[in-house]
Amino acid sequence: MCSAAWKFSDDGYELGFNRDEKWSRPSSLDPKWESQHRVPGACARDGSAGGTWLFTNAHGITLAVMNSYPQGRIPEAGKISRGVIPFVASGHQTPEDIEADLLDISWENFAPCRVLMIAPFGVRHYGWDGIHFSLLRPLEENFLTTSSFKSEEVCAIRTARFREISDRPIAGILDDEVSDDSAAAIHATRADGGTVSRTSVIVDSHDIHFAVRRRGEAFQRISEIRRP
């Protein structure tokens, strides 16, 4: 139930991430720079489970997780929250080492999900469907979305809309509400849930800028972080 869009520059990237959840779920905590990890980084913790949907480490690598719905079915909950997965990026300095750690996870303990890794070198995209975890073929768009509601239909509508507005700034893409069905808009709204926050990550050769805007609030920003 999330959408991500990104753009690369000569020395880095910008990523925007819409987190979609039920309105009844507690709000996330303010974003923080967490220095207790082997590789420190920025994230906002979930207000109930304590995990996160996205972690950007000090070397400018972002690991994000989205719930997945194979064949449109809502799976049973996993033994372990998927919110721990982004913290794999807190243990390594390179995309290769992060990928090796991802491939070594006991995925049978998790419900299905998509994992997105973005770094100045580019993007890698992984999938766990409840049976296999694998590196997936490169994405055709700088956009990825999942939905628990009419999964295949909604993802197709959002991706088609992204193609129409891909030349907009990231904020304009992720704030877009144009759709015949408000639940299928990139910025989603439906009776029981929708887009509860947007995370903005900007990484260049020197700095990391990380901010989260929760629904109805202004952006909560972490001070500019100097990369190693």
C-alpha positions as CSV (number, residue, x, y, z in Angstrom):
1,M,0.0,0.0,0.0
2,C,2.7,2.5,-0.9
3,S,4.2,4.4,-3.9
4,A,7.7,5.5,-4.6
5,A,9.2,7.8,-7.3
6,W,12.7,8.8,-7.8
7,K,15.1,10.8,-10.1
8,F,18.8,10.6,-10.5
9,S,21.2,13.5,-10.8
10,D,24.9,13.7,-11.8
11,D,26.0,13.0,-8.2
12,G,23.0,11.5,-6.4
13,Y,19.2,11.0,-6.4
14,E,15.9,12.3,-5.0
15,L,13.4,9.8,-3.7
16,G,9.8,10.4,-2.6
17,F,7.9,7.7,-0.8
18,N,4.1,7.7,0.0
19,R,3.3,5.5,3.0
20,D,-0.2,4.2,2.8
21,E,-1.9,2.7,5.9
22,K,-5.2,2.5,7.6
23,W,-6.3,5.7,9.2
24,S,-6.6,3.8,12.5
25,R,-2.9,3.0,12.6
26,P,-0.9,5.2,15.1
27,S,1.1,8.0,13.5
28,S,4.8,7.4,13.0
29,L,7.4,9.0,15.2
30,D,9.4,12.0,14.2
31,P,12.4,11.1,11.9
32,K,15.7,10.8,13.6
33,W,19.4,10.2,12.8
34,E,20.1,6.9,14.4
35,S,23.8,6.5,15.4
36,Q,23.5,3.2,17.3
37,H,23.9,1.1,14.2
38,R,27.1,-0.2,12.6
39,V,26.3,2.1,9.8
40,P,24.2,5.1,11.1
41,G,21.3,6.5,9.1
42,A,18.0,8.3,9.0
43,C,14.5,6.8,9.4
44,A,11.1,7.4,11.0
45,R,9.9,4.6,13.3
46,D,6.4,3.1,13.1
47,G,4.3,4.3,16.1
48,S,3.2,0.8,17.1
49,A,5.5,-1.9,15.8
50,G,8.7,0.1,16.1
51,G,10.1,-0.8,12.6
52,T,10.3,1.5,9.6
53,W,9.3,1.6,5.9
54,L,12.6,3.2,4.8
55,F,16.1,3.7,6.1
56,T,18.8,5.9,4.4
57,N,22.3,5.0,5.7
58,A,25.3,7.4,6.0
59,H,26.7,6.2,2.6
60,G,23.6,7.4,0.8
61,I,21.9,4.0,0.3
62,T,18.2,3.8,0.9
63,L,16.4,0.5,1.6
64,A,12.6,0.6,1.5
65,V,9.9,-2.0,2.0
66,M,6.4,-2.2,0.6
67,N,3.7,-4.8,1.4
68,S,3.0,-7.0,-1.5
69,Y,-0.2,-8.8,-2.5
70,P,0.5,-11.8,-4.9
71,Q,-2.5,-12.3,-7.2
72,G,-4.3,-9.5,-5.3
73,R,-4.7,-11.6,-2.2
74,I,-4.0,-10.2,1.3
75,P,-1.6,-12.6,2.9
76,E,-1.5,-13.7,6.5
77,A,0.8,-11.7,8.8
78,G,4.4,-12.9,9.1
79,K,6.1,-14.0,12.2
80,I,8.4,-11.0,12.0
81,S,7.4,-7.5,11.1
82,R,8.5,-6.4,7.6
83,G,9.5,-3.1,9.3
84,V,12.9,-4.6,10.3
85,I,13.9,-5.2,6.7
86,P,15.1,-1.6,5.9
87,F,17.6,-1.9,8.8
88,V,19.6,-4.3,6.7
89,A,21.1,-1.1,5.2
90,S,22.3,-0.2,8.7
91,G,24.8,-3.0,8.7
92,H,26.7,-2.4,5.4
93,Q,28.4,0.3,3.4
94,T,27.9,-1.0,-0.1
95,P,24.9,-2.2,-2.2
96,E,26.6,-5.5,-2.8
97,D,26.9,-6.3,0.9
98,I,23.3,-5.2,1.5
99,E,22.1,-7.5,-1.3
100,A,24.1,-10.4,0.1
101,D,22.5,-9.9,3.5
102,L,19.0,-9.7,1.9
103,L,19.6,-13.0,0.1
104,D,20.5,-14.6,3.4
105,I,17.4,-13.6,5.3
106,S,15.0,-16.3,6.4
107,W,12.2,-14.9,4.3
108,E,9.7,-17.6,5.4
109,N,9.3,-15.5,8.6
110,F,7.9,-12.5,6.7
111,A,4.7,-11.8,4.8
112,P,5.2,-11.0,1.1
113,C,6.8,-7.7,0.2
114,R,8.7,-5.7,-2.3
115,V,12.1,-4.3,-1.4
116,L,13.6,-1.2,-3.2
117,M,17.3,-0.3,-2.9
118,I,18.4,3.1,-4.3
119,A,21.9,4.5,-4.3
120,P,23.7,7.0,-6.4
121,F,24.7,4.0,-8.7
122,G,21.1,3.2,-9.5
123,V,18.2,1.1,-8.3
124,R,17.6,-2.6,-7.5
125,H,14.3,-4.2,-6.9
126,Y,13.5,-7.4,-5.1
127,G,10.4,-9.4,-4.4
128,W,9.3,-12.0,-1.8
129,D,6.1,-13.7,-2.9
130,G,5.9,-16.1,0.0
131,I,7.8,-18.8,-1.8
132,H,10.8,-17.2,-3.5
133,F,12.9,-14.1,-2.8
134,S,14.8,-12.8,-5.8
135,L,16.2,-9.8,-7.6
136,L,13.6,-8.8,-10.1
137,R,14.0,-7.5,-13.6
138,P,14.8,-3.7,-13.8
139,L,11.8,-1.5,-13.5
140,E,10.6,0.2,-16.7
141,E,9.7,3.4,-14.8
142,N,11.3,5.3,-12.0
143,F,8.2,4.4,-10.0
144,L,6.9,1.5,-7.9
145,T,3.6,1.0,-6.2
146,T,1.6,-1.7,-4.4
147,S,-2.0,-1.8,-3.1
148,S,-4.1,-4.1,-1.0
149,F,-7.3,-2.8,-2.7
150,K,-7.9,-4.2,-6.2
151,S,-4.1,-4.7,-6.4
152,E,-3.4,-5.3,-10.1
153,E,-6.0,-2.7,-11.2
154,V,-4.8,0.0,-8.9
155,C,-1.1,-0.5,-9.6
156,A,-1.9,-0.3,-13.4
157,I,-3.8,2.9,-12.9
158,R,-1.1,4.5,-10.8
159,T,1.7,3.5,-13.2
160,A,-0.2,4.9,-16.2
161,R,-0.8,8.1,-14.3
162,F,2.9,8.3,-13.4
163,R,3.8,8.1,-17.2
164,E,1.6,11.1,-17.8
165,I,3.2,13.2,-15.1
166,S,6.7,11.8,-14.8
167,D,8.2,15.2,-15.9
168,R,6.8,16.8,-12.7
169,P,8.9,17.3,-9.5
170,I,8.8,14.3,-7.2
171,A,6.5,16.2,-4.8
172,G,4.1,16.9,-7.6
173,I,4.0,13.2,-8.6
174,L,3.4,11.9,-5.1
175,D,0.8,14.5,-4.2
176,D,-1.2,13.8,-7.3
177,E,-4.9,12.9,-6.6
178,V,-6.1,12.6,-10.2
179,S,-8.1,9.3,-10.7
180,D,-11.6,8.2,-11.3
181,D,-11.3,6.3,-8.1
182,S,-9.7,8.2,-5.2
183,A,-8.3,4.9,-3.8
184,A,-6.3,4.4,-7.0
185,A,-4.7,7.9,-7.0
186,I,-1.0,8.0,-6.3
187,H,-1.9,10.1,-3.2
188,A,-4.6,7.7,-2.1
189,T,-7.7,8.3,-0.1
190,R,-10.3,5.7,0.7
191,A,-12.8,5.2,3.5
192,D,-10.5,3.1,5.7
193,G,-7.1,4.4,4.8
194,G,-4.7,6.0,2.3
195,T,-1.5,8.1,2.2
196,V,-0.6,8.8,5.8
197,S,2.9,10.3,5.1
198,R,5.4,11.2,2.5
199,T,9.2,10.7,3.0
200,S,11.6,12.9,1.0
201,V,15.2,11.8,0.6
202,I,17.8,13.8,-1.3
203,V,21.3,12.4,-1.6
204,D,24.3,14.1,-3.3
205,S,28.0,13.6,-3.2
206,H,28.3,15.5,0.1
207,D,25.0,15.5,2.0
208,I,21.8,13.6,2.9
209,H,18.6,15.5,3.4
210,F,15.8,13.5,5.0
211,A,12.3,14.7,5.9
212,V,8.8,13.2,6.6
213,R,5.5,15.0,6.2
214,R,2.6,13.3,8.0
215,R,-1.0,13.8,6.9
216,G,-2.2,17.2,7.9
217,E,1.3,18.3,9.2
218,A,4.3,20.2,7.9
219,F,7.5,18.4,7.0
220,Q,9.6,17.1,10.0
221,R,13.2,17.5,8.9
222,I,16.5,16.1,10.1
223,S,19.3,18.5,9.9
224,E,21.6,18.2,6.9
225,I,23.9,15.2,7.3
226,R,27.4,15.2,5.9
227,R,28.2,11.9,4.1
228,P,31.5,10.1,5.0
